[in-house]
Amino acid sequence: MVTAYWNGAIIAQSDETVVVEGNHYFPRDAVRDDYLQDSATTSVCGWKGTARYHSLVVYGKTNPDAAWYYPEPEEAAREITDRIAFWKGVVVT
């Protein structure tokens, strides 16, 4: 079981993550919605496409843009469709 933790809370947990470039992409339904806050931030990867971000809000603390996903990944990255990855202090074990 792969688990993502931040600020003392389990953010996501799944046996079905996909690892791309060292990052675990969790199935969308394995991530706690109540900890996600939409962000206007985007970034572009040449082979994955345009990423969108969520901030994490846990126990009154915010971790801006700590989760990302590709709403319409390029063909080469189709395996991460409907999946979310984490960074910025989120521990994935």
Secondary structure, DSSP 8 states (H G I E B T S, - for coil): -EEEEETTEEEEEES--EEETTEEEEEGGGB-GGGEEEEEEEEEETTTEEEEEEEEEETTEEEEEEEEE-SS--GGGGGGTTEEEE-TT-EE-
